Amino acid sequence: MFICLYLLKKLPHCFLIRLGEEVHKFCFTVCTVRIYVTQGMDYLEEGNWTTSTPVLYQEARSLGILFFRIPLGIVGNSFVLLAVALSKRLQTVANIFVINLAIADILTCSLLIGYYVSNWIEYFQGLDIFCIIIVALTQACVGCSIYTLASISVNRYVIITRSIRFYQLTFQPRVVAPWIISIWSVSIAVSIFPPLACGIGELGYDWDSSQCNPKSSHPKAMVYEIILTVFYFPVPLVVTIVCYTFVYLHLRLHNKRMKHHIYHDGLNMTSTSTSNDEDRPVTKVSRPSSGLKTISRRQIQITKNLFIIFCAFLLCMMPHAICSVIGCAGNVTRIIVSLHNVINPFIYGISHPLFREVFKCILTLRPIREPSTIGKLFNRITTL
């Protein structure tokens, strides 16, 4: 990730533009070959080139997304899991939610391959079952990501605003494990229960989009889209916004109290000594004794990083949520939703202090500070 950022910064813009053009030409050529194979060699020679060109460009864009977005999402989120496995400092209860988010993103990127495969192959009898599994799991992974982001905001709220003892009682492994299971259970239930149990919507191969999707021809397809939006979006969104708002207000009030307390303690504890050894004032400021909780700068940085991830997800999710309500949701909005799978690892690598440090060690093959058992093996390999 750091190598990619470095190359993007150093390479000339003309070279990057030229590279993009060549990739687009390659994708366009591959899509043309696909039409030759599926429609016959004489298809484009019979005057169908004009009507096929927009389809070719659309498929070329899809192929470019397949080649770049999916590998970046899988590799980037795998780096997150690898960093947690190698560093003992990252193996915290709070990062269980980060691991869950990375796993959901990896599954989403992997399942997206099924969407493109279904668009490229001819329909056969078992394709509907394949598409039901792909669509149900993909929607469940997206819902899991949303609920996990809300859980992360609750975690940051408790660790910032409550006592350490309360945090340790609330977020312990025997509590977090059922929490994660509940997130997956609710996400899967919302995805498959309405179409399979209530007849609201239908999953499978959508003939209108020629790929795996909720079937737009179903009379209750719009109702199903609204159900997904209502269950996946408003409640986690409200919880996340409320938690980060309270965190911000608490930090603002905490800083004011700390400044006020340190100022008055400084006035009370300042003493001047004029001994033979030193004749300058000696200032001693005691630590706050009024029960104020000390909040580390690192915890604040981590909270900012996780808030940025939520904002990035919100920007990706909002277009599809709005279009689902007004009836204009489509492949473009679904593609925008899944972009957060790629963005998250880059945000960790840029702004999260601990992940950034471990990522650098992994990419440069340097020893990791405070390694785990697996990390010790990694350090031995790097020192060979």
Secondary structure as a PSIPRED ss2 file (coil, helix, strand):
# PSIPRED VFORMAT (PSIPRED V4.0)

   1 M C   1.000  0.000  0.000
   2 F H   0.000  1.000  0.000
   3 I H   0.000  1.000  0.000
   4 C H   0.000  1.000  0.000
   5 L H   0.000  1.000  0.000
   6 Y H   0.000  1.000  0.000
   7 L H   0.000  1.000  0.000
   8 L H   0.000  1.000  0.000
   9 K H   0.000  1.000  0.000
  10 K H   0.000  1.000  0.000
  11 L C   1.000  0.000  0.000
  12 P C   1.000  0.000  0.000
  13 H H   0.000  1.000  0.000
  14 C H   0.000  1.000  0.000
  15 F H   0.000  1.000  0.000
  16 L H   0.000  1.000  0.000
  17 I H   0.000  1.000  0.000
  18 R H   0.000  1.000  0.000
  19 L H   0.000  1.000  0.000
  20 G H   0.000  1.000  0.000
  21 E H   0.000  1.000  0.000
  22 E H   0.000  1.000  0.000
  23 V H   0.000  1.000  0.000
  24 H H   0.000  1.000  0.000
  25 K H   0.000  1.000  0.000
  26 F H   0.000  1.000  0.000
  27 C H   0.000  1.000  0.000
  28 F H   0.000  1.000  0.000
  29 T H   0.000  1.000  0.000
  30 V H   0.000  1.000  0.000
  31 C H   0.000  1.000  0.000
  32 T H   0.000  1.000  0.000
  33 V H   0.000  1.000  0.000
  34 R H   0.000  1.000  0.000
  35 I H   0.000  1.000  0.000
  36 Y H   0.000  1.000  0.000
  37 V H   0.000  1.000  0.000
  38 T H   0.000  1.000  0.000
  39 Q H   0.000  1.000  0.000
  40 G C   1.000  0.000  0.000
  41 M C   1.000  0.000  0.000
  42 D C   1.000  0.000  0.000
  43 Y C   1.000  0.000  0.000
  44 L H   0.000  1.000  0.000
  45 E H   0.000  1.000  0.000
  46 E H   0.000  1.000  0.000
  47 G C   1.000  0.000  0.000
  48 N C   1.000  0.000  0.000
  49 W H   0.000  1.000  0.000
  50 T H   0.000  1.000  0.000
  51 T H   0.000  1.000  0.000
  52 S H   0.000  1.000  0.000
  53 T H   0.000  1.000  0.000
  54 P H   0.000  1.000  0.000
  55 V H   0.000  1.000  0.000
  56 L H   0.000  1.000  0.000
  57 Y H   0.000  1.000  0.000
  58 Q H   0.000  1.000  0.000
  59 E H   0.000  1.000  0.000
  60 A H   0.000  1.000  0.000
  61 R H   0.000  1.000  0.000
  62 S H   0.000  1.000  0.000
  63 L H   0.000  1.000  0.000
  64 G H   0.000  1.000  0.000
  65 I H   0.000  1.000  0.000
  66 L H   0.000  1.000  0.000
  67 F H   0.000  1.000  0.000
  68 F H   0.000  1.000  0.000
  69 R H   0.000  1.000  0.000
  70 I H   0.000  1.000  0.000
  71 P H   0.000  1.000  0.000
  72 L H   0.000  1.000  0.000
  73 G H   0.000  1.000  0.000
  74 I H   0.000  1.000  0.000
  75 V H   0.000  1.000  0.000
  76 G H   0.000  1.000  0.000
  77 N H   0.000  1.000  0.000
  78 S H   0.000  1.000  0.000
  79 F H   0.000  1.000  0.000
  80 V H   0.000  1.000  0.000
  81 L H   0.000  1.000  0.000
  82 L H   0.000  1.000  0.000
  83 A H   0.000  1.000  0.000
  84 V H   0.000  1.000  0.000
  85 A H   0.000  1.000  0.000
  86 L H   0.000  1.000  0.000
  87 S E   0.000  0.000  1.000
  88 K C   1.000  0.000  0.000
  89 R C   1.000  0.000  0.000
  90 L C   1.000  0.000  0.000
  91 Q C   1.000  0.000  0.000
  92 T C   1.000  0.000  0.000
  93 V C   1.000  0.000  0.000
  94 A C   1.000  0.000  0.000
  95 N H   0.000  1.000  0.000
  96 I H   0.000  1.000  0.000
  97 F H   0.000  1.000  0.000
  98 V H   0.000  1.000  0.000
  99 I H   0.000  1.000  0.000
 100 N H   0.000  1.000  0.000
 101 L H   0.000  1.000  0.000
 102 A H   0.000  1.000  0.000
 103 I H   0.000  1.000  0.000
 104 A H   0.000  1.000  0.000
 105 D H   0.000  1.000  0.000
 106 I H   0.000  1.000  0.000
 107 L H   0.000  1.000  0.000
 108 T H   0.000  1.000  0.000
 109 C H   0.000  1.000  0.000
 110 S H   0.000  1.000  0.000
 111 L H   0.000  1.000  0.000
 112 L H   0.000  1.000  0.000
 113 I H   0.000  1.000  0.000
 114 G H   0.000  1.000  0.000
 115 Y H   0.000  1.000  0.000
 116 Y H   0.000  1.000  0.000
 117 V H   0.000  1.000  0.000
 118 S H   0.000  1.000  0.000
 119 N H   0.000  1.000  0.000
 120 W H   0.000  1.000  0.000
 121 I C   1.000  0.000  0.000
 122 E C   1.000  0.000  0.000
 123 Y C   1.000  0.000  0.000
 124 F C   1.000  0.000  0.000
 125 Q C   1.000  0.000  0.000
 126 G C   1.000  0.000  0.000
 127 L H   0.000  1.000  0.000
 128 D H   0.000  1.000  0.000
 129 I H   0.000  1.000  0.000
 130 F H   0.000  1.000  0.000
 131 C H   0.000  1.000  0.000
 132 I H   0.000  1.000  0.000
 133 I H   0.000  1.000  0.000
 134 I H   0.000  1.000  0.000
 135 V H   0.000  1.000  0.000
 136 A H   0.000  1.000  0.000
 137 L H   0.000  1.000  0.000
 138 T H   0.000  1.000  0.000
 139 Q H   0.000  1.000  0.000
 140 A H   0.000  1.000  0.000
 141 C H   0.000  1.000  0.000
 142 V H   0.000  1.000  0.000
 143 G H   0.000  1.000  0.000
 144 C H   0.000  1.000  0.000
 145 S H   0.000  1.000  0.000
 146 I H   0.000  1.000  0.000
 147 Y H   0.000  1.000  0.000
 148 T H   0.000  1.000  0.000
 149 L H   0.000  1.000  0.000
 150 A H   0.000  1.000  0.000
 151 S H   0.000  1.000  0.000
 152 I H   0.000  1.000  0.000
 153 S H   0.000  1.000  0.000
 154 V H   0.000  1.000  0.000
 155 N H   0.000  1.000  0.000
 156 R H   0.000  1.000  0.000
 157 Y H   0.000  1.000  0.000
 158 V H   0.000  1.000  0.000
 159 I H   0.000  1.000  0.000
 160 I H   0.000  1.000  0.000
 161 T H   0.000  1.000  0.000
 162 R C   1.000  0.000  0.000
 163 S C   1.000  0.000  0.000
 164 I H   0.000  1.000  0.000
 165 R H   0.000  1.000  0.000
 166 F H   0.000  1.000  0.000
 167 Y H   0.000  1.000  0.000
 168 Q H   0.000  1.000  0.000
 169 L H   0.000  1.000  0.000
 170 T H   0.000  1.000  0.000
 171 F C   1.000  0.000  0.000
 172 Q C   1.000  0.000  0.000
 173 P H   0.000  1.000  0.000
 174 R H   0.000  1.000  0.000
 175 V H   0.000  1.000  0.000
 176 V H   0.000  1.000  0.000
 177 A H   0.000  1.000  0.000
 178 P H   0.000  1.000  0.000
 179 W H   0.000  1.000  0.000
 180 I H   0.000  1.000  0.000
 181 I H   0.000  1.000  0.000
 182 S H   0.000  1.000  0.000
 183 I H   0.000  1.000  0.000
 184 W H   0.000  1.000  0.000
 185 S H   0.000  1.000  0.000
 186 V H   0.000  1.000  0.000
 187 S H   0.000  1.000  0.000
 188 I H   0.000  1.000  0.000
 189 A H   0.000  1.000  0.000
 190 V H   0.000  1.000  0.000
 191 S H   0.000  1.000  0.000
 192 I H   0.000  1.000  0.000
 193 F H   0.000  1.000  0.000
 194 P H   0.000  1.000  0.000
 195 P H   0.000  1.000  0.000
 196 L H   0.000  1.000  0.000
 197 A H   0.000  1.000  0.000
 198 C C   1.000  0.000  0.000
 199 G C   1.000  0.000  0.000
 200 I C   1.000  0.000  0.000
 201 G C   1.000  0.000  0.000
 202 E C   1.000  0.000  0.000
 203 L E   0.000  0.000  1.000
 204 G E   0.000  0.000  1.000
 205 Y E   0.000  0.000  1.000
 206 D E   0.000  0.000  1.000
 207 W C   1.000  0.000  0.000
 208 D C   1.000  0.000  0.000
 209 S C   1.000  0.000  0.000
 210 S C   1.000  0.000  0.000
 211 Q E   0.000  0.000  1.000
 212 C E   0.000  0.000  1.000
 213 N E   0.000  0.000  1.000
 214 P E   0.000  0.000  1.000
 215 K C   1.000  0.000  0.000
 216 S C   1.000  0.000  0.000
 217 S C   1.000  0.000  0.000
 218 H C   1.000  0.000  0.000
 219 P C   1.000  0.000  0.000
 220 K C   1.000  0.000  0.000
 221 A H   0.000  1.000  0.000
 222 M H   0.000  1.000  0.000
 223 V H   0.000  1.000  0.000
 224 Y H   0.000  1.000  0.000
 225 E H   0.000  1.000  0.000
 226 I H   0.000  1.000  0.000
 227 I H   0.000  1.000  0.000
 228 L H   0.000  1.000  0.000
 229 T H   0.000  1.000  0.000
 230 V H   0.000  1.000  0.000
 231 F H   0.000  1.000  0.000
 232 Y H   0.000  1.000  0.000
 233 F C   1.000  0.000  0.000
 234 P H   0.000  1.000  0.000
 235 V H   0.000  1.000  0.000
 236 P H   0.000  1.000  0.000
 237 L H   0.000  1.000  0.000
 238 V H   0.000  1.000  0.000
 239 V H   0.000  1.000  0.000
 240 T H   0.000  1.000  0.000
 241 I H   0.000  1.000  0.000
 242 V H   0.000  1.000  0.000
 243 C H   0.000  1.000  0.000
 244 Y H   0.000  1.000  0.000
 245 T H   0.000  1.000  0.000
 246 F H   0.000  1.000  0.000
 247 V H   0.000  1.000  0.000
 248 Y H   0.000  1.000  0.000
 249 L H   0.000  1.000  0.000
 250 H H   0.000  1.000  0.000
 251 L H   0.000  1.000  0.000
 252 R H   0.000  1.000  0.000
 253 L H   0.000  1.000  0.000
 254 H H   0.000  1.000  0.000
 255 N H   0.000  1.000  0.000
 256 K H   0.000  1.000  0.000
 257 R H   0.000  1.000  0.000
 258 M H   0.000  1.000  0.000
 259 K H   0.000  1.000  0.000
 260 H H   0.000  1.000  0.000
 261 H H   0.000  1.000  0.000
 262 I H   0.000  1.000  0.000
 263 Y H   0.000  1.000  0.000
 264 H H   0.000  1.000  0.000
 265 D H   0.000  1.000  0.000
 266 G H   0.000  1.000  0.000
 267 L H   0.000  1.000  0.000
 268 N H   0.000  1.000  0.000
 269 M H   0.000  1.000  0.000
 270 T C   1.000  0.000  0.000
 271 S E   0.000  0.000  1.000
 272 T C   1.000  0.000  0.000
 273 S C   1.000  0.000  0.000
 274 T C   1.000  0.000  0.000
 275 S C   1.000  0.000  0.000
 276 N C   1.000  0.000  0.000
 277 D C   1.000  0.000  0.000
 278 E C   1.000  0.000  0.000
 279 D C   1.000  0.000  0.000
 280 R C   1.000  0.000  0.000
 281 P C   1.000  0.000  0.000
 282 V E   0.000  0.000  1.000
 283 T C   1.000  0.000  0.000
 284 K C   1.000  0.000  0.000
 285 V C   1.000  0.000  0.000
 286 S C   1.000  0.000  0.000
 287 R C   1.000  0.000  0.000
 288 P C   1.000  0.000  0.000
 289 S C   1.000  0.000  0.000
 290 S C   1.000  0.000  0.000
 291 G C   1.000  0.000  0.000
 292 L C   1.000  0.000  0.000
 293 K C   1.000  0.000  0.000
 294 T C   1.000  0.000  0.000
 295 I C   1.000  0.000  0.000
 296 S C   1.000  0.000  0.000
 297 R H   0.000  1.000  0.000
 298 R H   0.000  1.000  0.000
 299 Q H   0.000  1.000  0.000
 300 I H   0.000  1.000  0.000
 301 Q H   0.000  1.000  0.000
 302 I H   0.000  1.000  0.000
 303 T H   0.000  1.000  0.000
 304 K H   0.000  1.000  0.000
 305 N H   0.000  1.000  0.000
 306 L H   0.000  1.000  0.000
 307 F H   0.000  1.000  0.000
 308 I H   0.000  1.000  0.000
 309 I H   0.000  1.000  0.000
 310 F H   0.000  1.000  0.000
 311 C H   0.000  1.000  0.000
 312 A H   0.000  1.000  0.000
 313 F H   0.000  1.000  0.000
 314 L H   0.000  1.000  0.000
 315 L H   0.000  1.000  0.000
 316 C H   0.000  1.000  0.000
 317 M H   0.000  1.000  0.000
 318 M H   0.000  1.000  0.000
 319 P H   0.000  1.000  0.000
 320 H H   0.000  1.000  0.000
 321 A H   0.000  1.000  0.000
 322 I H   0.000  1.000  0.000
 323 C H   0.000  1.000  0.000
 324 S H   0.000  1.000  0.000
 325 V H   0.000  1.000  0.000
 326 I H   0.000  1.000  0.000
 327 G C   1.000  0.000  0.000
 328 C C   1.000  0.000  0.000
 329 A C   1.000  0.000  0.000
 330 G C   1.000  0.000  0.000
 331 N H   0.000  1.000  0.000
 332 V H   0.000  1.000  0.000
 333 T H   0.000  1.000  0.000
 334 R H   0.000  1.000  0.000
 335 I H   0.000  1.000  0.000
 336 I H   0.000  1.000  0.000
 337 V H   0.000  1.000  0.000
 338 S C   1.000  0.000  0.000
 339 L C   1.000  0.000  0.000
 340 H H   0.000  1.000  0.000
 341 N H   0.000  1.000  0.000
 342 V H   0.000  1.000  0.000
 343 I H   0.000  1.000  0.000
 344 N H   0.000  1.000  0.000
 345 P H   0.000  1.000  0.000
 346 F H   0.000  1.000  0.000
 347 I H   0.000  1.000  0.000
 348 Y H   0.000  1.000  0.000
 349 G H   0.000  1.000  0.000
 350 I H   0.000  1.000  0.000
 351 S H   0.000  1.000  0.000
 352 H C   1.000  0.000  0.000
 353 P H   0.000  1.000  0.000
 354 L H   0.000  1.000  0.000
 355 F H   0.000  1.000  0.000
 356 R H   0.000  1.000  0.000
 357 E H   0.000  1.000  0.000
 358 V H   0.000  1.000  0.000
 359 F H   0.000  1.000  0.000
 360 K H   0.000  1.000  0.000
 361 C H   0.000  1.000  0.000
 362 I H   0.000  1.000  0.000
 363 L H   0.000  1.000  0.000
 364 T H   0.000  1.000  0.000
 365 L C   1.000  0.000  0.000
 366 R C   1.000  0.000  0.000
 367 P C   1.000  0.000  0.000
 368 I C   1.000  0.000  0.000
 369 R C   1.000  0.000  0.000
 370 E C   1.000  0.000  0.000
 371 P E   0.000  0.000  1.000
 372 S C   1.000  0.000  0.000
 373 T H   0.000  1.000  0.000
 374 I H   0.000  1.000  0.000
 375 G H   0.000  1.000  0.000
 376 K H   0.000  1.000  0.000
 377 L H   0.000  1.000  0.000
 378 F H   0.000  1.000  0.000
 379 N H   0.000  1.000  0.000
 380 R H   0.000  1.000  0.000
 381 I H   0.000  1.000  0.000
 382 T H   0.000  1.000  0.000
 383 T C   1.000  0.000  0.000
 384 L C   1.000  0.000  0.000
